[in-house]
Structures are given as C-alpha cells and as structure tokens.
Amino acid sequence: METELLNIFDDNRKQIGVASRKEVHKQGHWHETFHCWFVSREKDQDYIYFQYRSKEKKDYPGLLDITAAGHLLSHESVMDGMREVEEELGIHVDFADLVPLGVIDYIAEKENFIDKELAHVFLYHSNYSLEEFSPQPEEVTGIYQIAMEEFYGLWFGGKELIEAEGFQVDNGIRIPNSINVRKTDFVPHQDYYYKRVLHSMREQIVQSKV
C-alpha cells in the first residue's frame, strides 16, 4: 500500500507529478481522495452512517470515520473511488446516484505524517438497512448510524456525548451494538471539514424533500 502511486498537486491544485503514498505523506504533498457519506431518513429523523475502522489499521485504528473513503491512485478517475464503497462496505452503489458536495482541501498532521487531501466529497441517500452492510474485516469492523443533529451538536453545539447505533463484527459474528461516543472516538478531521460537509448535507436533504 505504501508503494501505491498517487498524483501530487501544488497549492493551486495543479498537478506537478506522481509520488508513492509513503512519500506523499512524508513530504506533505497534496493528493486526491474519495469521500462518500451515507445518509438515510427514518421516522422523520436524518441519520449519518459511520464506519468503525479495524483495530488492525495502521492509521486511526478503532475510530469512527467517513462511511467509505480512500486514496485515488495515479491512474484512477474520481469515479474509480466507488471501489472503496464495495471493498469497505460490501454493497453496490451506482456513481450516478451520488450527490457531489465539492472538493474540500483537507489537512491532518501527526508525527512523521502530513495528510494534505483534495477530497472529492459525495453524499449518498441510502435505502440500505444496517443488516445489508457486509464490511471487509481487514478495513472495517462495524457500521454505526448517528442522528445528524446529534452529530452536529457534538461538534458545534456543546454536546459531550451522543449515541451511535449499529453493529460490530467480532470473529466473523455480527453483534448489534449501541455505544456512547465523544469527539475523541472519531478520526480527527478538522472542524471546517465537518462544518462544510454537514452544511452541504443539510442543503441536499432539504432539496431532496422538495
């Protein structure tokens, strides 16, 4: 995985070459990623779906994250990012059914790791039940849904604890699960990323009801 080749870009989003994934994160090059957020409406409530990252993952193990996401390789188009949905979640979604939310410049840093993403962000209005998800255990070991307004309250409304409902996979066995989560239980995406995504989600959900 560290040897995968990614296109790299300057601060004006102009492609300047190709580099290995390892080098990209070491040097802090801008590169393209694919983010797909699943939402659903149940009993007059809007929900966001989160994956629970496998504890075997190198980066951010055991944390909740974007429903499906991944890097776009140097030879791939944005549409090819759909492989992440099938690989991580085990379900099929048509690219034509995704709602584009734009490209968000996203930066995350930790020791010896600089992640500067040009994230192609999409929304998917899901009709799949939790039972239909079949996550790849090497990548994802659980799927949870959280009420959108609760998640917004956690990030921007002063809430400290909210509830997530879903399931966990343990040794191949799917176990229904309900957990209370804090900000620290999520991959630490920057506030402006969540604010922009949530704002766009709300706009699209309102439009879908018209």
Order of alpha helices (4+ residues) and beta strands (2+ residues): beta-beta-alpha-beta-beta-beta-beta-alpha-beta-beta-beta-alpha-beta-beta-alpha
